Amino acid sequence: MAVSVRPATAFEYRQISSAEGDAHTTIRVRKLSCQALVGGDPWGRVRDRRNLFQPVFLSTRLSLRQPFQSAAESDVVNDSTVNYSTLSKTILKVVASRHAGAKTDWSVNDFLDWIFLHLTGYSPDGGRGDRQLAASEKTGGYLSLEESSLYTAPLLKREDLKELELEVFLPKGSLLSKGINLTKSVYFDSPGDGDSSSRSIRQVFSSILKINDIQVATLIGINSNERTARQLVIASVEIEPYISPHRDSYNELEQIVFKTIEESSFETLESLAVHVAERVIDLFVYPYRPYEQQQEGSSVGNNKGPCSLVKVSLEKPSAVTFADTPVIEIVRSTKPVAIEGTNKPHSAKVPFPLLGRLDDWLKARSL
């Protein structure tokens, strides 16, 4: 069966996935707990290897193309549904296949791709078909599995799926936030007519990187008393779609957000939110994906992808006495013309860890 794959913008993915209406049959497994050899060192220490064992929570959502009518009528788990126990055990087996003796470092992006591969026979970008499921080790960033019992056909058939979403949450993945999320979603268009060898499935995918609740003390507020002491601001940042730079970079993003807020002295959350979004695009997105590579409708094969959206959410818990917190949220596009004054993006990445002020580093580069 042929497969046509391309990345999608956030808006485009939601538009395509909702074209056939809401999902009538959905199966979820929330916060499957395990430990995994994945992710980088949040301290930025130089080590023999980047990956660390850390706690991981995995959530899965899949929508079936057909209702599980026969399973409901017969009150048994049959081929019309997906056994959520088997789904959970399969995911845990794949995670366990990563071990301390593995010689290749994996990003969190690779980690999710590996699970997608064993569930459907394809990674979200359409790579490595099911015949390559047991391919030789250390090719394309993937390792072979040690247990021969894992060399089986994929658990899920893509022609039976409408959508598949996997989310990994790293509660200890950063020093300054409440955790890191990477979510990958794949929407499968209906197969065309004809036999299975001639039918085609259009596979559209998107991904979201989110850093949750970075807590920063900063000077913020319009009242005279607010200009004399720092207050707590809680920031969350999302990038969608997140095109992975083939290495974990979320700690670099967290550093940029933290230092930008800490060194600021705005009077309003609105101005601070715009400043944070522009810094994220200028200092994080563009150094990994220059604006020339961000084109609507472009494909992964030519090293280009769709423009991303950067969402910044800021909370100021001390601002309103009888409310938990006011919240300001903004969304900005990484398309250069969408951001006034963004004509010459920085080409250099911010060092990680950066000792000293981010403002001083930027000033030194401009001299």
LINQUI-V363774 format. One record per helix or strand of 2 or more residues. SS is the DSSP state (helix for helix, strand for strand). FROM is the first residue (numbers start at 0). TO is the last residue. If there is no record, write none. Layout:
# LINQUI-V363774
ss	from	to
SS	FROM	TO
SS	FROM	TO
This chain:
# LINQUI-V363774
ss	from	to
strand	1	6
helix	9	16
strand	25	37
strand	51	63
helix	68	73
helix	83	95
helix	107	119
helix	129	131
helix	147	149
helix	157	159
strand	160	169
strand	178	187
strand	199	217
helix	223	226
strand	230	239
helix	249	261
helix	268	287
helix	290	292
helix	299	301
strand	308	315
strand	325	332
helix	335	337
helix	357	365
